[in-house]
Amino acid sequence: MFNIGGGEVLVILVVALIFLGPSKLPEIARTLGRTSQAIRSVGESFRSELTSAVDETTESQARQRGIELRLDEALPMVDDSPMRTNSEFELGNETSQQENENT
């Protein structure tokens, strides 16, 4: 990972033992171990998310959905508005006649 040899690790441990003392060294080692495990876990979950995003079946499903959406857009739009009743037409005519009489 960091390309550190056995002798270098031994020197690091001796320096840590001198500066931190024997009572703090196990606690710090535990904390470093937990931190490195959390980092590995996050990296693995990120890797699995990328793998699933690039997965062939997921990609083919997304492409198929895109084709379906494009075909839906190519179809003519249907007017879904409710139809006006005769009373609405009559009301509309009465208001326009009243406006004409006022002017």
N, C-alpha and C positions, 0 to 999 in steps of 0.2 A: 504494500500500500504506500508507504513512505520511503521504501527502499532503504531501510535501516537494518544493519547487520546485528549479529548477536553481541559483539563487543561494544557497539555503540549503545545498545539497549542497557547493557551492564553499567556503562559509565553514567547514563542518564539516571538509572536507579540509585547508584551510589551518591550522586549529587543531590537527588531528591531526598535521600535518607539523611544526608548531612544538613540540608537546609530546613526540611520540614520536621524531622525527628521521627522516631519509630512509632509514636502514638498517633500522629496524623496521617501517616503513610497509608494504612489500610482504608481509612475513610476516603481519602482522595482517590485511591485506586478504584474503590467501589463507585464513586461518583463518575469517574472517567469511563468505567465500564458501562454504566447505565446510559450515559450520554452517547457513547459510541453505538450502543444497541438502538437507541431512539433514532439516531441519524441513519443507521442501516435500515430500520423499519420504514422511515419516511422515504428513503431512496427506493426501496423495494416496492412500496405502494405506488410511487410515481412511475416506476418502470412498468408495473402491471397496468396502470391506467393508460400509458402510452401504447402498450402492446394491444390492449383491448380496443383502443381507438383506431388503430391501424389494422385490426383484425379483418380478414378478407370478408367474412360474412357480414360484419357491421358495415363495412364500406359498400358492399353490394346492395345491402338494404337501403342505405342512404342514397345511393345512385338511383335505385328503383323509385324511391319516394320523390326524388327530384324530377324524374321523368314524368311521374304521375301528376305532379304539380304543374309542370309545363303543359301537359295535355289539358288539364283543367282550365288553365288560362287561355288556351286556344279555343275552347268552346265558347259559343255566344252566351252572353249574359241573359238571364231570364228575369223579367220584371216580377218581383215578389211583392210589390206594393198592393195593398187591398184595393179592390175595385170600388169606385164611387157609386153611391146609390142615387136614385132619381131625386131624392130630397136634397142631397148635397148639391146637385146641379141646379136645382131650383133656387136654393139659398144663394148660390154663387151668382146666378142671374139677377136676383132681386137686389143684391148689394151693388152690382154694377149698374143697374137701372137707377138706383138711388143716387149713386155718385154722378151719373149723367144729369139727373134733374137738379142737383145742387150746383152744377157748374154752368 
